[in-house]
Amino acid sequence: MVVSLSKGQKVDLTKTNPGLTKVKVGLGWDTNKYDGTEGFDLDSSVFLLNDGGKVSDPSDFIFYNNTTGGNGSVVHSGDNLTGEGAGDDETVSITLNSVPEGVQRIAFTVTIHDAEARGQNFGMVSNSFIRIVNEDTNEELIRYDLGEDFSIETALVVGELYRHNGEWKFNAVGSGYQGGLAALCNDFGLQVG
């Protein structure tokens, strides 16, 4: 049975699914019609965070140019340049029991590539979601539909997996940022230009 979440809700993942070790996190979106000539290119990224909420090393930032992190426990599917079609646009596979002990939170984000130059923002995006699937059975366990709460934001923290008393839980964050990927990187302890 799928657990559908609202913004800010938290739910157990491994406690309610004993034996769960491999999950696939799917992220998806559609773009609304707009007057610009440039296509939309949304990118998902993953930040492996320590207990201070920061990456410990630049390799803890996983995206289309660095698709594997956490000693191989987190693998990004790569860049989907258009987001067209139904279903997941980009996915991340995670072997939960192999995530390094120092990683307390795994944050899932989506940004709009070159948003400022293209005049694009999340007010032009609809049907955004994150879902967690049992990779062994392909059963959808958790789904969070973000709704249409955004306007001028160019980056989103969609949700996060986090450790709690030896178990993994999921938090439906749904938090928007201006400043795109650079703002997210700075918040998570990566210095970018």
C-alpha positions as CSV (number, residue, x, y, z in Angstrom):
1,M,0.0,0.0,0.0
2,V,1.3,3.4,-1.0
3,V,1.6,6.1,1.7
4,S,0.8,9.5,0.2
5,L,2.3,12.4,2.1
6,S,1.7,16.1,2.4
7,K,4.4,18.8,2.9
8,G,6.2,18.4,6.2
9,Q,5.0,14.8,6.9
10,K,7.4,12.2,8.1
11,V,7.0,8.5,7.7
12,D,9.0,5.3,8.7
13,L,10.5,3.5,5.7
14,T,12.5,0.6,7.0
15,K,10.5,-0.1,10.2
16,T,7.3,-0.5,8.3
17,N,9.0,-2.5,5.5
18,P,11.3,-5.0,7.4
19,G,14.1,-6.4,5.3
20,L,14.0,-3.4,2.9
21,T,17.6,-2.8,1.7
22,K,17.3,-1.4,-1.8
23,V,15.1,1.5,-2.9
24,K,14.7,3.5,-6.1
25,V,13.7,7.1,-5.6
26,G,11.8,8.4,-8.7
27,L,11.4,12.1,-9.4
28,G,9.1,13.5,-12.0
29,W,7.6,16.7,-13.4
30,D,5.8,18.3,-16.3
31,T,6.4,21.8,-17.7
32,N,3.5,24.1,-18.5
33,K,3.2,25.9,-21.8
34,Y,5.1,29.2,-21.8
35,D,6.2,31.8,-24.3
36,G,10.0,31.2,-24.1
37,T,12.0,29.6,-26.9
38,E,14.3,27.5,-24.7
39,G,13.3,24.1,-23.5
40,F,13.1,23.2,-19.9
41,D,15.9,21.0,-18.4
42,L,15.2,20.0,-14.8
43,D,18.0,18.2,-13.0
44,S,17.7,16.1,-9.8
45,S,20.6,16.1,-7.4
46,V,21.3,14.2,-4.2
47,F,23.3,15.6,-1.2
48,L,24.7,13.1,1.4
49,L,24.7,15.0,4.6
50,N,26.4,14.5,8.0
51,D,24.7,15.2,11.3
52,G,25.4,18.9,10.8
53,G,23.4,19.0,7.6
54,K,26.5,19.5,5.4
55,V,28.3,17.4,2.9
56,S,31.6,16.0,4.3
57,D,33.3,15.9,0.9
58,P,32.5,17.2,-2.7
59,S,31.9,13.6,-3.7
60,D,28.8,13.6,-1.4
61,F,27.1,15.7,-4.1
62,I,25.6,13.3,-6.6
63,F,24.2,14.5,-9.9
64,Y,24.5,13.9,-13.7
65,N,28.3,14.6,-13.7
66,N,29.0,12.5,-10.6
67,T,26.4,9.7,-10.7
68,T,27.7,7.5,-7.8
69,G,28.5,8.4,-4.2
70,G,28.4,7.0,-0.7
71,N,31.0,4.3,-1.5
72,G,28.7,3.1,-4.3
73,S,25.5,3.0,-2.2
74,V,23.8,5.9,-4.1
75,V,23.6,5.8,-7.9
76,H,21.9,8.5,-10.1
77,S,20.3,7.5,-13.4
78,G,21.8,10.5,-15.3
79,D,20.3,13.5,-17.0
80,N,16.9,13.5,-18.7
81,L,17.1,16.6,-20.8
82,T,13.4,17.0,-21.5
83,G,11.2,15.5,-18.8
84,E,8.7,14.4,-21.4
85,G,6.4,11.4,-21.0
86,A,4.7,9.9,-17.9
87,G,6.4,8.4,-14.9
88,D,9.8,9.0,-13.4
89,D,12.0,11.5,-15.2
90,E,15.1,10.7,-13.2
91,T,15.8,8.0,-10.6
92,V,18.3,7.4,-7.8
93,S,19.0,3.8,-6.6
94,I,20.1,3.5,-2.9
95,T,21.4,0.4,-1.0
96,L,20.3,1.5,2.4
97,N,22.5,-0.8,4.5
98,S,25.6,0.3,2.5
99,V,25.2,4.0,3.1
100,P,28.3,5.1,5.1
101,E,27.6,5.6,8.8
102,G,28.6,9.3,8.6
103,V,25.7,10.0,6.3
104,Q,22.7,10.9,8.4
105,R,20.5,12.5,5.8
106,I,20.1,12.1,2.0
107,A,18.5,15.2,0.5
108,F,16.7,15.0,-2.9
109,T,16.6,18.2,-4.9
110,V,15.5,19.4,-8.3
111,T,16.8,22.5,-10.0
112,I,16.1,24.2,-13.4
113,H,19.3,24.3,-15.6
114,D,20.2,27.8,-16.6
115,A,16.9,29.1,-15.1
116,E,17.9,32.8,-14.8
117,A,19.2,33.1,-18.4
118,R,16.1,31.3,-19.8
119,G,13.7,33.2,-17.6
120,Q,12.3,30.0,-16.1
121,N,11.1,29.1,-12.6
122,F,9.0,26.4,-10.7
123,G,5.8,28.4,-11.3
124,M,6.1,27.0,-14.8
125,V,6.4,23.4,-13.6
126,S,3.5,21.1,-12.6
127,N,2.8,17.6,-11.5
128,S,6.1,17.4,-9.5
129,F,6.5,14.3,-7.4
130,I,9.0,12.1,-5.5
131,R,8.3,8.4,-4.9
132,I,10.1,5.6,-3.2
133,V,9.9,2.2,-4.7
134,N,11.1,-1.2,-3.3
135,E,13.8,-2.0,-5.9
136,D,13.4,-5.7,-5.4
137,T,9.6,-5.9,-5.9
138,N,9.0,-2.6,-7.8
139,E,6.3,-1.8,-5.2
140,E,5.7,1.9,-4.7
141,L,6.0,2.6,-0.9
142,I,5.8,6.3,-0.5
143,R,4.7,9.2,-2.8
144,Y,4.7,12.9,-2.2
145,D,3.0,15.1,-4.8
146,L,4.4,18.6,-4.4
147,G,1.3,20.5,-5.7
148,E,1.5,24.0,-7.2
149,D,3.0,26.0,-4.3
150,F,5.9,27.6,-6.2
151,S,6.3,30.7,-8.3
152,I,9.7,32.3,-8.6
153,E,11.8,29.5,-7.1
154,T,14.5,27.9,-9.3
155,A,15.5,25.1,-6.9
156,L,13.6,22.7,-4.6
157,V,14.4,20.4,-1.8
158,V,11.8,17.8,-2.5
159,G,12.4,15.3,0.3
160,E,14.9,13.5,2.4
161,L,15.7,10.1,3.8
162,Y,17.2,10.3,7.3
163,R,18.4,7.9,10.0
164,H,16.4,7.7,13.2
165,N,17.2,5.1,15.9
166,G,18.8,2.8,13.4
167,E,15.9,3.0,10.9
168,W,15.4,5.1,7.8
169,K,12.5,7.6,7.6
170,F,11.3,9.9,4.9
171,N,10.5,13.6,5.3
172,A,8.4,15.3,2.6
173,V,10.2,18.7,2.6
174,G,8.8,20.6,-0.4
175,S,11.0,23.7,0.2
176,G,11.7,26.2,-2.6
177,Y,14.9,28.3,-3.1
178,Q,15.8,31.2,-5.3
179,G,19.4,31.1,-6.6
180,G,19.2,27.7,-8.2
181,L,21.8,25.0,-7.6
182,A,24.4,27.4,-6.3
183,A,22.1,28.4,-3.4
184,L,21.5,24.7,-2.5
185,C,25.2,23.9,-2.7
186,N,26.1,26.8,-0.4
187,D,23.4,25.7,2.1
188,F,24.7,22.2,2.1
189,G,28.4,23.2,2.7
190,L,29.7,23.2,-0.9
191,Q,31.4,26.4,-2.0
192,V,30.6,27.3,-5.6
193,G,31.3,30.4,-7.5
